[in-house]
Amino acid sequence: MIDIDQIRSLDHASVPLKFEVSARLIDLIEGATFQPGSKLPSEQQLATAFGVSRMTIRDSLALLELQGFLLRRHGVGTFVRGPLLVLNNPMEVNLGVSEAIRRNGMEPGVTNLEIRREHPSSSVARKLDLSGDIYIVERTRTCNSFPLAFTIDHMPANLVADEARLREYSQGSLYEFLEKETKIEIDYGISALIPELADARLAKNLQVPNGCPIVLMEQLDYSIDGKPVLLSYEYYIRRGIRFSVLRSRKNPPKRPGYVSASTFSRAGVE
């Protein structure tokens, strides 16, 4: 439980009180005064500490929940979400979700795992350049037990000889599955980052409010012989990850599937 004595009353600036309370709480969270996973004091305790009404506190907490700073558990309380995961490597380094979490000294996990075989949509079939069935792996990826991302991966069904093995590897890395079970080595991936709002399904899997801002990373991975083998849609909570990008003034490498800056706006992302 957070020490209520760490909260100072407001100065009552000209901005609406709910925004002033929200800003103060964000300062306490980002300054590590409120530790990840800690439970906030009750609404009444916060209202007394800040010198505002319970309604103002309720509105402020709802705003911070929508922004991904807090996690409300019905009948239990309101908690500070897990620490911000910062990828210190540039995006040119193709890390899997589990590997990225471990590199930042945290523990990856998987919940809500679902695997199914089906015929792909025309869009997925075109991107993977196939006509046969695919396997779809859906799962919530956790960081120190907090939801970080909801991922949907598509791969050609002819790469999966044993679905039980796919399920086993889905608790960790599909890159490892491809490398160890199919002897396919991923050479590179083409990614796009897209701002989105969580729909009801994503909100449930990420434990965020409906309409919460999230970031979608769509990626198509290619094998060393230039064939597309894995199409991924990774939906990250906004507070869950920070992508760093190393930008060079030199010309980018020419790879199959690469969309240059001059054509990206025209090509769009489906």
C-alpha positions as CSV (number, residue, x, y, z in Angstrom):
1,M,0.0,0.0,0.0
2,I,1.2,3.5,-0.8
3,D,2.0,5.8,2.0
4,I,-0.7,8.5,1.9
5,D,1.7,11.0,3.6
6,Q,3.7,11.1,0.4
7,I,0.8,13.1,-1.2
8,R,0.8,16.9,-0.9
9,S,-2.4,19.0,-1.3
10,L,-2.9,20.8,-4.5
11,D,-2.0,24.4,-5.2
12,H,-5.3,24.8,-7.1
13,A,-4.0,26.2,-10.3
14,S,-6.2,27.5,-13.1
15,V,-6.5,24.1,-14.8
16,P,-9.4,21.8,-14.0
17,L,-8.8,19.9,-10.8
18,K,-9.1,16.5,-12.3
19,F,-6.2,17.3,-14.7
20,E,-4.1,18.8,-11.9
21,V,-4.7,15.6,-9.8
22,S,-3.8,13.4,-12.8
23,A,-0.6,15.4,-13.5
24,R,0.5,15.0,-9.8
25,L,-0.2,11.3,-9.8
26,I,1.7,10.9,-13.0
27,D,4.7,12.7,-11.5
28,L,4.5,10.3,-8.5
29,I,4.3,7.3,-10.7
30,E,7.1,8.3,-13.1
31,G,9.3,9.4,-10.2
32,A,8.9,6.0,-8.7
33,T,7.3,7.3,-5.5
34,F,4.4,5.1,-6.4
35,Q,6.0,1.8,-7.3
36,P,4.7,-0.5,-10.0
37,G,2.2,-3.0,-8.6
38,S,1.5,-1.0,-5.5
39,K,-2.1,-0.4,-4.5
40,L,-3.4,3.2,-4.4
41,P,-5.1,4.5,-1.3
42,S,-8.9,4.7,-1.4
43,E,-10.7,7.4,-3.2
44,Q,-11.6,9.0,0.1
45,Q,-8.0,9.0,1.3
46,L,-6.8,10.5,-2.0
47,A,-9.5,13.1,-1.8
48,T,-8.5,14.1,1.7
49,A,-4.8,14.2,0.8
50,F,-5.3,16.3,-2.3
51,G,-8.0,18.5,-0.7
52,V,-10.6,17.7,-3.5
53,S,-13.9,15.9,-3.8
54,R,-14.2,12.1,-4.4
55,M,-15.8,12.8,-7.7
56,T,-12.6,14.7,-8.8
57,I,-10.5,11.7,-7.7
58,R,-12.8,9.3,-9.5
59,D,-12.5,11.3,-12.7
60,S,-8.7,11.6,-12.4
61,L,-8.3,7.8,-11.8
62,A,-10.5,7.1,-14.8
63,L,-8.3,9.3,-17.0
64,L,-5.1,7.6,-15.8
65,E,-6.6,4.2,-16.3
66,L,-7.5,5.2,-19.9
67,Q,-4.0,6.4,-20.5
68,G,-2.6,3.1,-19.2
69,F,-1.0,4.3,-15.9
70,L,-3.4,2.4,-13.6
71,L,-5.1,-1.0,-13.5
72,R,-8.4,-1.3,-11.7
73,R,-9.4,-4.7,-10.4
74,H,-13.1,-4.9,-9.4
75,G,-13.5,-5.6,-5.7
76,V,-9.8,-5.4,-5.1
77,G,-8.6,-1.9,-5.8
78,T,-6.6,0.3,-8.1
79,F,-2.9,-0.5,-8.8
80,V,0.0,1.2,-10.5
81,R,0.7,-0.6,-13.8
82,G,4.1,-2.3,-14.3
83,P,7.2,-0.4,-15.2
84,L,7.6,1.2,-18.6
85,L,9.4,-1.3,-20.9
86,V,12.1,0.7,-22.8
87,L,13.7,-1.1,-25.7
88,N,17.3,0.1,-25.6
89,N,18.0,-1.5,-28.9
90,P,17.0,0.4,-32.1
91,M,14.0,-1.1,-34.0
92,E,16.5,-2.4,-36.6
93,V,17.2,-5.2,-34.1
94,N,14.5,-7.7,-34.6
95,L,13.7,-8.8,-31.0
96,G,10.8,-11.1,-30.1
97,V,8.5,-9.9,-27.3
98,S,9.8,-12.3,-24.7
99,E,13.4,-11.6,-25.6
100,A,12.9,-7.8,-25.3
101,I,11.3,-8.2,-21.9
102,R,14.2,-10.4,-20.6
103,R,16.8,-7.9,-22.0
104,N,15.2,-5.3,-19.8
105,G,15.6,-7.5,-16.7
106,M,11.9,-8.4,-16.4
107,E,10.0,-11.7,-16.6
108,P,7.9,-12.5,-19.7
109,G,4.7,-14.6,-19.5
110,V,1.7,-15.7,-21.6
111,T,-2.0,-15.9,-20.8
112,N,-5.2,-16.3,-22.8
113,L,-3.4,-18.6,-25.4
114,E,-5.5,-19.7,-28.3
115,I,-4.3,-21.6,-31.4
116,R,-6.4,-22.5,-34.4
117,R,-6.0,-23.7,-38.0
118,E,-8.0,-22.0,-40.7
119,H,-8.0,-20.7,-44.2
120,P,-6.5,-17.2,-44.4
121,S,-8.2,-14.0,-45.5
122,S,-7.2,-12.7,-48.9
123,S,-5.1,-10.0,-47.2
124,V,-3.1,-12.5,-45.0
125,A,-2.7,-14.9,-48.0
126,R,-1.3,-12.2,-50.1
127,K,1.2,-11.0,-47.5
128,L,2.4,-14.5,-46.7
129,D,2.3,-15.5,-50.5
130,L,0.3,-18.7,-49.9
131,S,-2.9,-20.4,-50.8
132,G,-3.1,-23.1,-48.1
133,D,-4.2,-23.0,-44.5
134,I,-2.5,-21.1,-41.7
135,Y,-2.1,-21.4,-38.0
136,I,-3.1,-18.4,-35.9
137,V,-1.6,-18.0,-32.4
138,E,-3.3,-15.5,-30.2
139,R,-2.0,-14.6,-26.7
140,T,-1.7,-11.9,-24.1
141,R,2.0,-11.2,-23.3
142,T,2.8,-10.2,-19.8
143,C,5.7,-8.3,-18.2
144,N,6.2,-9.1,-14.6
145,S,2.7,-10.5,-14.6
146,F,1.2,-7.2,-16.0
147,P,-0.4,-7.3,-19.5
148,L,1.9,-5.7,-22.0
149,A,0.7,-6.7,-25.4
150,F,-1.9,-8.9,-27.2
151,T,-0.3,-10.6,-30.2
152,I,-1.8,-12.4,-33.2
153,D,0.6,-14.4,-35.2
154,H,0.0,-16.1,-38.6
155,M,2.2,-18.8,-40.1
156,P,1.8,-21.3,-43.0
157,A,0.2,-24.5,-41.7
158,N,2.7,-26.6,-43.7
159,L,5.4,-25.4,-41.3
160,V,3.7,-27.1,-38.4
161,A,4.3,-30.8,-38.2
162,D,3.1,-31.1,-34.6
163,E,0.5,-28.7,-33.1
164,A,1.4,-29.7,-29.6
165,R,5.0,-28.5,-30.2
166,L,3.6,-25.2,-31.5
167,R,1.5,-24.8,-28.4
168,E,4.6,-25.5,-26.2
169,Y,6.7,-22.9,-28.0
170,S,3.8,-20.4,-27.9
171,Q,4.4,-20.1,-24.2
172,G,7.6,-18.3,-25.2
173,S,9.1,-17.6,-28.7
174,L,7.7,-18.5,-32.1
175,Y,11.1,-17.5,-33.5
176,E,12.5,-20.4,-31.5
177,F,9.8,-22.7,-32.9
178,L,10.7,-21.7,-36.5
179,E,14.4,-22.1,-35.9
180,K,14.4,-25.3,-33.9
181,E,11.4,-27.2,-35.3
182,T,11.4,-26.1,-39.0
183,K,15.1,-25.1,-39.3
184,I,13.9,-21.7,-40.7
185,E,16.0,-18.8,-39.7
186,I,14.5,-15.3,-39.6
187,D,16.6,-12.8,-41.5
188,Y,14.7,-9.6,-41.1
189,G,11.2,-8.2,-40.6
190,I,9.3,-5.2,-42.1
191,S,7.3,-3.3,-39.5
192,A,4.8,-0.5,-39.3
193,L,3.7,1.3,-36.1
194,I,0.1,2.3,-36.1
195,P,-1.9,4.2,-33.3
196,E,-5.2,2.5,-32.5
197,L,-7.9,2.5,-29.9
198,A,-8.7,-0.7,-28.0
199,D,-11.9,-2.4,-29.0
200,A,-13.9,-4.6,-26.6
201,R,-11.8,-7.7,-27.3
202,L,-8.4,-5.9,-27.0
203,A,-9.6,-4.1,-23.8
204,K,-10.5,-7.5,-22.2
205,N,-7.2,-9.1,-23.1
206,L,-5.0,-6.1,-22.1
207,Q,-7.1,-5.2,-19.0
208,V,-7.6,-1.6,-20.2
209,P,-10.8,0.4,-20.7
210,N,-12.6,0.2,-24.1
211,G,-11.2,3.0,-26.3
212,C,-7.8,3.1,-24.5
213,P,-5.0,4.4,-26.8
214,I,-2.7,1.5,-27.9
215,V,0.0,1.0,-30.4
216,L,-0.2,-1.7,-33.1
217,M,3.1,-3.1,-34.5
218,E,2.4,-5.0,-37.7
219,Q,5.4,-7.0,-38.9
220,L,6.1,-9.5,-41.7
221,D,9.1,-11.6,-41.1
222,Y,11.2,-13.1,-43.9
223,S,13.5,-16.1,-43.9
224,I,17.1,-16.0,-45.1
225,D,15.9,-17.0,-48.6
226,G,13.6,-14.1,-48.8
227,K,10.3,-15.9,-48.2
228,P,7.6,-14.4,-45.8
229,V,7.0,-16.9,-43.0
230,L,5.4,-15.0,-40.1
231,L,2.8,-12.2,-40.0
232,S,2.3,-10.6,-36.6
233,Y,0.0,-8.0,-35.2
234,E,1.2,-6.9,-31.8
235,Y,-1.1,-4.5,-29.8
236,Y,0.8,-2.8,-27.0
237,I,-0.6,-0.7,-24.2
238,R,0.7,2.8,-24.6
239,R,2.5,2.8,-21.2
240,G,3.8,-0.7,-21.9
241,I,6.6,0.0,-24.3
242,R,8.7,2.7,-25.9
243,F,10.2,2.1,-29.3
244,S,13.6,3.7,-30.1
245,V,14.5,4.2,-33.7
246,L,18.0,4.8,-35.1
247,R,17.5,7.1,-38.2
248,S,20.3,7.4,-40.7
249,R,20.6,9.9,-43.5
250,K,22.1,7.2,-45.7
251,N,19.9,5.1,-48.0
252,P,18.1,2.2,-46.3
253,P,19.0,-1.4,-47.4
254,K,16.9,-2.7,-50.3
255,R,15.0,-5.7,-49.1
256,P,11.9,-7.5,-50.4
257,G,8.8,-6.0,-48.8
258,Y,10.5,-2.8,-47.8
259,V,8.3,0.3,-48.3
260,S,10.3,3.5,-48.6
261,A,9.4,6.8,-46.9
262,S,8.4,8.3,-50.2
263,T,5.9,5.5,-51.0
264,F,4.7,4.6,-47.5
265,S,2.0,7.3,-47.3
266,R,0.6,6.1,-50.7
267,A,0.9,2.4,-49.9
268,G,-0.8,2.5,-46.5
269,V,-1.2,-0.4,-44.1
270,E,-4.1,-2.8,-44.3
